Amino acid sequence: MSSELAGRTSFLAATNVSRETMVKLDQYAALLKKWNKAINLVAPGTLPDLWTRHFLDSAQLLDLAPAGTKTWADMGSGGGFPGMVIACMAPDIRVTCIESDQRKATFLQTLVRELDLSVQVMVGRVEHTDPCKADIISARALAPVEKLLEYAEIHLKKGGTAIFLKGATHLREIDEARAKWSFDIRVHPSNTENEGAVLILGDIRRE
């Protein structure tokens, strides 16, 4: 069994998504591999582990989202992670993907069209786009926590939740952010990266 097929099997076992959702995700994977030849949507070396490194990494956020979530803004979506995966798996949530790179935004718009997703793609820098005032904001490999909280001030509604996928430096980033910000936080170990974590922040305020 190839690494990619094994990853797909593991993804399906971990998420138990519907057949219809899996069809969309398979289409997503095929489009990503096609576009990645011309645009660096993900590091080429990660493509054999696409289902674990990118799809499952994104999907784990759904289990951590507050019940009743209706709107979700994904900042710096790039190849669509995690925003487009959330949109495929939870079509009842209105997802907005913010991306400053026009070529990557065109890829995201292609996904919306080809996969028939109800997703808004906003083209521009996170700090310069119209406020989303979303129930949840997310980001993956975009910026340090301190900077992400500045973005949260723009795009997160009052009482909303920020969910950030972070790597091995997450504890240091949290400490640095506390110099300027007050927040409640839960740290969940990543399901896909040994030293990674999913940070869930609420009650975000400037000090």
N, C-alpha and C positions, 0 to 999 in steps of 0.2 A: 504494500500500500504506500502510495506517495505521501510525502510530508503534507502536501496541501489537502489531499483526500482525508488523511488522518485528522487534520485540523478541522475540516468540515464536519466529520463524524463527531468529534469531541464537542464542537460548537452546538450541534443539534442535540446531543445528549445533555449538555449543560443548560440549554435554554428552552428546549421542548417547544420551539415555535411551530406555528401551523405550516402546512404544506404551501399555502399561498404566500406566506411570508418568506419561506425558504426559496421559492421561485424568484421573488424580488431580490433577495440577497445574492443568489447565484448570478442574476443579471448584473447586479452591482459589481460583483467580483470580476465578471468578464469585461465590463466597461472600464473598470479601474486598470486592469492589466493592459488593455488596449491603449488607453490614454497615457499610461505611465511611460510608454516608450518615447513619447514626445514631451511630456510634462512631468516633473518630479513630484508626483502626488504623494508617494511614499518611497522610502529608500528601497531601491531595487532588490537589495539583499534580503528584505523582509517579505517579499512576495511568496516564497514557498511556505511561510508561516502566516499568510494573510488572515486565515480564519481565527487564529489565536491572537496574534500580535495586534490586529486592528479590529476585527469584527467582535470577538469575544471581549476584548479590552473595553470596547464601547458599550456592549450589551450589558455589562455588569452594573452600569449606572442605573438602569431601570429598576433593579431590585432595591436601590437605595433612595429612589425618588419618593417624596411625600405622596401619600394617597390624595387623589383629587387634583393632581397636576393637570392643568389645561394648556399652559403655554410654556415653551422652552426655547431659549435663545442660546445658540452655540457660537462661541466667539473664536474667530480664526479657524474656520472649519477645514480648510485645506482640501484633502481628499474626501471630506465628509464625515470625519471621525471626531467626536461621537454622534454629531447631529443627525446625519442621514440614516445611521443605523437605528437610532431612536425612532425616527420617522417611519422606517420600515416596520419596526416591531410594535409600535404603539400609534396607529393611525388616528386615534382619538385625541392625541396631543398635537397642538398646532406648533410646529417647529419653525424657527427662523435661523438660517445659517448666515453668519457674517464673515465675509472673506475679502481681503484687500487686493489680492492678485486676480486680475481680470481673467487670465487663462484658467485658473482653478475655479473661479466663479462660473465660467462657461461650462466646465465639467459638471459642477453642481447643478446648474440649470438643465443640463442634459439628463442627469439622473432624475430630476423632478419630472421631466417630460417622458422619458423612457419607462420609468417605474410607476408613473401615475401617482406621484406623491403630492400631498397638500403641504408644500414647504415653500416659504418665502426665502429667496436668496437676496441678501443685501450686499452690494458691492461697495467696499470702502473700508477705511481703517475703523477699528472698533470704536475709538474715541470720537470719531467724526460722523458716525451714522445716527439716524434718528433713534431715540430711546425706545427700547422694546417693552420695558416694564413687565418682564416675564416672571412667571412663577418660579422658574428655574433658569439659571444660566450655567453653562458648562464651558470648559476649555481643556485642551490637551496639548501639551508641548508648545504653549504660546508665550508665556511670560512668567516671571516670579510671582509668588502669591501677593506681594505688596502691590504690584502693578495690576494684577487681576482684580483686586479689591477696588481700585480706581475705576475700572471698567464696570464693576458691579454697581457702583454708585450711579452709573448712567443707565444700565440695562436691566437691573433687577428691581422688581416691585417691592414696596414696603412689606416686610414680613416674608419675603421670598427666600429661596435657598440657592446657594452657590455650590456647585459640585465640580471639583478640579481633579483631573488625573495628573499625578505628579510622580517623579522618579526618586532616586536615592537622596536627593538634597531636600526633601520636603520638610524635615524637622527644622533645618536651618532657616528655610524660607518662612516657616510659620513664626519662628522667633523674631526674624527681621521685620515681618509685617506687624507684629505686636507693638513696635515702636511708634507706629502711626495710627493703628487701627485697633478697635475692640470688636471681638466677635466670639460667638460660641462655635465650637468645632468638634467634630467626630472624625477620627482617623481610622479608615478601614484598610487592611492589607489588600493590595491588588491581587486579583485572581490570576493575573497573567504575567506579572513581573515581580521577581523575588524581592527586590528592594523598593518597589513602587508602592504607592498608596493612593486611595481615593479620599480626598478631603471634602467634608460636607460642612459648610459654614452657614450660619444664620445670625440674626441680630447684629448685622455689620454696621459699625459706626466709626466715624473718625474720632481719634483721641483729642 
